[in-house]
Amino acid sequence: MIATESIQNTPTLWGLTPPQLHARYWAAHGVQVIHAGSGAEVSPDAELYLLAERSRMVIMPLGRTLELLCWLKPDLLLVRLADKSISDYRERVESRADGRFLRFRRVYDGHASRLARVAFTSEIDIAKDWAAMDAQERPWAALRRIVPPDMFAGLREDGRIYSSELDRDNARFVRDLAEIWPRPDATISRARRTGREGWADKDAAASESSELTGPLWIGAGRSVPAGVVAVGPAVMWDDPEARPPVEDVSWADIEAKPGWSERGIEEAAPYTGSALKRGFDILFALFALGLTLPLYPFIMLAIYLEDRSPFFFAHKRESIHGREFGCLKFRTMFRNAEEMKARLQQENKADGPQFFIEDDPRITRVGRVLRKLQLDEIPQFINVLTGHMSVVGPRPSPYSENQYCPGWREARLSVRPGVTGLWQTRRTRADGADFQEWIRYDIEYVERASFWLDLYIIWRTVVLVFSALTRK
């Protein structure tokens, strides 16, 4: 179960204190927050554990963190976090005795947090040691004694840092959370959508004549009066008299929601789910199929003459949200390719789950030509029309490959896979780097996707095809 704590006089939202909201936020990412010396129960169902000091709350991007965890596979990744989003001062309005404005006074706050350390691990034993840490002991020094030096990795990252012991930080954290977490219902069952970007307690109500603009979180016992214009990001805390009980959430009950990631932090760009991208996909696929259909009889005849039928190969791949589909290609390998792969496994030059060797003997002579000109991929435009794929996106992969790195899997499965993509146009095929580049470019595309980036990738793909035509 996700741990709960005493709320007493602490302000709550949907029955949850700021530290509890922090835990639910990270749980939506598959990450369990463990505080040093908390004695918290560590769930074996969490994919990662975020280790932090007792009162620490953080928001940070996960892109580079997940890349390092996937590539280096350390037991512990130590992150030095810098918060550049806050200042060391606040402005106070001073007025005369009669209430008239006098001046602004800048008040410096020595408590503002700017630097912090957190750590990520997938090792449940390390998480348990951290939870059981002696409160009097220096936790990071103790952790270094537990984890061997060669199993450490480090990273510097920008993020947002808060202390649950400071009222100002609690208020700032929840307001920031309302701005960057578009789907709190992933781990908070009381949250119900209200308006376009707002969320309210299931027992709260916003008047139909009210206007809600921007992310606005409305707590239990609260409502927006009729005729009022409410502008977010803003939070209306629970009415203390109507504070609901804390609803525990089991890790087995957590379900990823479309668009679960925070804005600007490894979220699938809004463009990837837009009508513009889908409309462009349909029009481009129709154009590409109309242009290439005359080639189909000749390609099929060449395949048949060398290795008989079948002409097409449909491999099971995963599309958006893990839905399986048959990814269509012209067959470029001999019919006994899978048997040959088992014998050739020791010659594999690719890292990760891929298989790649120079002059692969499984590929037919016709298949080499088709692959060189990328003609083997053109039946995938049928997959684009059916909605399984996009013209541009991450490379489509089967379930077995997507299990190698949970964070990478969640990012790439938040969008449709593409006929072409950044990885296809930028990969170097360097020994031992193919899988790293695959992760890097998939995550980069998910974060940066736009209409203009898609056009650039399509143009680069065309350039590569014509370059292949001119090479011997």
HELIX and SHEET records of a PDB file:
HELIX    1   1 PRO A   18  ALA A   27  1                                  10    
HELIX    2   2 GLY A   63  LEU A   72  1                                  10    
HELIX    3   3 ILE A  124  ALA A  131  1                                   8    
HELIX    4   4 PRO A  139  ILE A  146  1                                   8    
HELIX    5   5 PRO A  149  MET A  151  5                                   3    
HELIX    6   6 ASP A  167  ILE A  180  1                                  14    
HELIX    7   7 PRO A  184  ALA A  186  5                                   3    
HELIX    8   8 PRO A  240  ALA A  242  5                                   3    
HELIX    9   9 TRP A  251  ASP A  253  5                                   3    
HELIX   10  10 PRO A  270  GLY A  273  5                                   4    
HELIX   11  11 ALA A  275  THR A  292  1                                  18    
HELIX   12  12 LEU A  293  LEU A  295  5                                   3    
HELIX   13  13 TYR A  296  ASP A  307  1                                  12    
HELIX   14  14 ILE A  320  GLY A  322  5                                   3    
HELIX   15  15 ALA A  337  LEU A  344  1                                   8    
HELIX   16  16 GLN A  345  GLU A  347  5                                   3    
HELIX   17  17 ARG A  365  LYS A  372  1                                   8    
HELIX   18  18 LEU A  375  GLU A  377  5                                   3    
HELIX   19  19 GLN A  380  THR A  386  1                                   7    
HELIX   20  20 TYR A  399  ASN A  402  1                                   4    
HELIX   21  21 PRO A  406  ARG A  412  1                                   7    
HELIX   22  22 LEU A  422  ARG A  426  1                                   5    
HELIX   23  23 ASP A  434  ARG A  448  1                                  15    
HELIX   24  24 PHE A  451  THR A  470  1                                  20    
SHEET    1   A 5 VAL A  31  HIS A  35  0                                        
SHEET    2   A 5 LEU A  48  ALA A  52  1                                        
SHEET    3   A 5 LEU A 115  THR A 121 -1                                        
SHEET    4   A 5 LEU A  76  ALA A  82 -1                                        
SHEET    5   A 5 PHE A 152  ASP A 158  1                                        
SHEET    1   B 2 ARG A  56  ILE A  59  0                                        
SHEET    2   B 2 ARG A 160  SER A 163 -1                                        
SHEET    1   C 2 TYR A  89  SER A  95  0                                        
SHEET    2   C 2 PHE A 101  TYR A 108 -1                                        
SHEET    1   D 4 ALA A 191  THR A 194  0                                        
SHEET    2   D 4 GLY A 198  ASP A 201 -1                                        
SHEET    3   D 4 LEU A 216  ILE A 218  1                                        
SHEET    4   D 4 ALA A 234  MET A 236  1                                        
SHEET    1   E 2 ALA A 205  ALA A 206  0                                        
SHEET    2   E 2 SER A 223  VAL A 224  1                                        
SHEET    1   F 2 GLU A 211  THR A 213  0                                        
SHEET    2   F 2 VAL A 229  VAL A 231  1                                        
SHEET    1   G 2 PHE A 312  GLU A 318  0                                        
SHEET    2   G 2 GLU A 324  PHE A 330 -1                                        
SHEET    1   H 2 SER A 390  VAL A 392  0                                        
SHEET    2   H 2 GLY A 418  THR A 420  1                                        
END                                                                             
